[in-house]
Amino acid sequence: MSATLATCAWLFCRGALQLMPVSMSTVFISRGKYGLAGMTSFAISVLWWFNAGSASSFVGVPYAVAYGGGAMLGTVFGMFVARRIAHD
């Protein structure tokens, strides 16, 4: 199975969407924002429920790199957004 650009782009987006609320939750927890931490943990669980079963069906370095790149972007963007929401 060859890695297609569309599949890699989709995995990149999924990685970003999965990790964005994780980094946001970390910021909210560290700032004592209980409501926001609770909402983001809910988002993490829902996204994980849908993502976990199907993301692992893609095997190969291009897919892993695409998902990892998305996760990296999601982490940084989530941290950026959460810090703005938490007002610091």
C-alpha positions in Angstrom: 0.0 0.0 0.0 1.6 3.3 -1.0 1.1 6.4 1.0 -1.1 8.9 -0.8 -0.9 12.6 -0.1 -4.6 12.7 0.8 -4.2 9.9 3.4 -1.1 11.6 4.9 -2.9 14.9 5.0 -5.9 13.3 6.7 -3.6 11.6 9.3 -1.8 14.9 9.9 -5.1 16.6 10.7 -6.2 13.7 13.0 -2.9 14.0 14.9 -3.3 17.7 15.3 -6.9 17.4 16.4 -6.0 14.6 18.9 -3.2 16.5 20.6 -4.6 20.0 20.6 -7.0 19.4 23.5 -4.3 17.4 25.3 -2.0 20.4 25.4 -4.9 22.8 26.2 -6.0 20.6 29.1 -2.4 20.6 30.5 -2.4 24.4 30.4 -5.9 24.6 32.0 -5.0 22.2 34.8 -1.7 24.0 35.6 -3.7 27.3 35.8 -6.5 25.8 38.0 -9.2 26.4 35.3 -11.5 23.5 36.4 -14.3 24.0 33.9 -12.0 24.4 30.9 -9.9 21.4 32.0 -13.1 19.3 32.3 -14.4 20.4 28.8 -11.1 19.6 27.1 -10.8 16.3 28.9 -14.2 15.4 27.5 -13.0 16.4 24.0 -9.9 14.3 24.4 -12.0 11.2 25.3 -14.5 11.7 22.4 -11.7 12.2 19.9 -9.7 9.3 21.2 -12.8 7.0 21.0 -13.1 7.7 17.3 -9.4 8.0 16.4 -7.9 5.0 18.3 -9.5 2.2 16.4 -8.8 3.5 12.9 -5.5 5.5 13.0 -3.5 2.3 13.8 -4.7 0.6 10.6 -2.2 2.8 8.6 1.2 1.1 8.7 4.4 2.7 7.4 6.8 5.5 8.0 5.0 8.1 5.8 1.8 7.6 7.8 3.7 7.7 11.2 5.5 10.9 10.2 2.3 12.5 8.9 0.4 11.7 12.2 3.4 12.8 14.3 3.7 16.1 12.4 0.1 16.8 13.0 0.5 15.9 16.7 3.4 18.3 16.9 1.3 21.1 15.3 -1.7 20.3 17.5 0.4 20.5 20.7 1.9 23.9 19.9 -1.4 25.3 18.6 -3.3 24.0 21.6 -0.8 25.5 23.9 -1.1 28.8 22.1 -4.9 28.9 22.2 -5.1 27.7 25.8 -2.7 30.4 27.0 -4.9 33.0 25.3 -8.0 31.6 26.9 -6.5 31.3 30.3 -5.3 34.9 30.0 -1.6 34.6 30.6 
